[in-house]
Amino acid sequence: MNLNIQNETSRLRAVVLGTAVSNGPVPKLEEAYDPKSIEHIKAGTYPKESDMVLEMEAVAKVLHKYDVKVYRPEIIQDYNQIFSRDIALVIEDKFIKSNILPDREKEIKAIQHVIDEIDPDKVYKAPSEDIHFEGGDIMIHNDHIFIGTYKGDDYPDCIVARTNMKGVAYIESLFPNKTVKEFDLNKSMKDPKDNALHLDCCFQPVGTNKAIIHKEGFRNPRDYEYLVDFFGMDNLFHIDKNEMYHMNSNIFSIAEDVVISEKNFIRLNTWLRSLNITVEEVPYSEIAKQEGLLRCTTMPLIRD
Ligand SMILES: NC(=[NH2+])NCCC[C@H](N)C(=O)O
């Protein structure tokens, strides 16, 4: 397989889509690693496996409709394998295994059959354990790489901070010709409305020159201003706290003019259609309860 990813929106040809099959029982509070899951465990509304499986099949169906080759993880019994995005990432022709939260370490084994199709010289793994990064924090945007991080002193105790500055430096070392820009994100283990778990929870490019953004997701206002200067204010679609909580920035592009989005994102989907983007709507509100959405459940391998 010849990997090729240059940005978030070029026509998609091959992707890994996670699976909710054998997701395991409702986690205990101390087993959860994001505040939105915790909220639903406490409320007794944690998503049912059967509902999540149906939602993910709806995405698989759209991908097949567009002739995208879809890889799925092998099933690990009673293990959460929904959010494929975070376990590895592709930039250009390199496949980089993430140094992920220890709770999620087993997920990568389940896509070994995909890795076996890639030239081993193109498969990378960070050399030491203190380098942290997850795919949800990393976005290639042509000659730029955007990376979400957390610069707070409490980083070591913050399990919702998944990418550190060593992670940023490692990615930078692999792509000396790219401009790497990191963004310090707001984190909260208590309130999901204040938690930008990954960069894709508060920002994502769409189309050719547009992006979705949640200003309050950025800890340093200068980082937000960088993106305003980069894209231009008129090209940004701002989402509020509630829209971020429902994960509006986490749609998924099949092409510059085709996206998969959640069916309840009325304001966002209307904006996308006004740009002549085809919006393929799916139900994904059960998946959303685990603080991830469409970008999080997909890991692109090949785009045009
Ligand atoms: N790319 C993402 N935003 N992924 C979301 C992952 C959500 C998952 N509950 C976690 O905490 O790891």
The ligand as an SDF file (V2000), in Angstrom:
LIG
                    3D

 12 11  0  0  0  0  0  0  0  0999 V2000
   -9.3540   12.2110   18.2860 N   0  0  0  0  0  0  0  0  0  0  0  0
  -10.1650   12.2670   19.3060 C   0  0  0  0  0  0  0  0  0  0  0  0
  -10.6580   13.4150   19.6550 N   0  0  0  0  0  0  0  0  0  0  0  0
  -10.4190   11.1480   19.9480 N   0  0  0  0  0  0  0  0  0  0  0  0
  -11.3550   11.0100   21.0190 C   0  0  0  0  0  0  0  0  0  0  0  0
  -11.0110    9.8890   21.9320 C   0  0  0  0  0  0  0  0  0  0  0  0
  -12.0280    9.7280   23.0170 C   0  0  0  0  0  0  0  0  0  0  0  0
  -11.6940    8.6820   24.0490 C   0  0  0  0  0  0  0  0  0  0  0  0
  -12.7510    8.6030   24.9990 N   0  0  0  0  0  0  0  0  0  0  0  0
  -10.3940    9.0530   24.7760 C   0  0  0  0  0  0  0  0  0  0  0  0
  -10.4790    9.7100   25.7850 O   0  0  0  0  0  0  0  0  0  0  0  0
   -9.3280    8.6630   24.3860 O   0  0  0  0  0  0  0  0  0  0  0  0
  1  2  1  0
  2  3  2  0
  2  4  1  0
  4  5  1  0
  5  6  1  0
  6  7  1  0
  7  8  1  0
  8  9  1  0
  8 10  1  0
 10 11  2  0
 10 12  1  0
M  CHG  1   3   1
M  END
$$$$
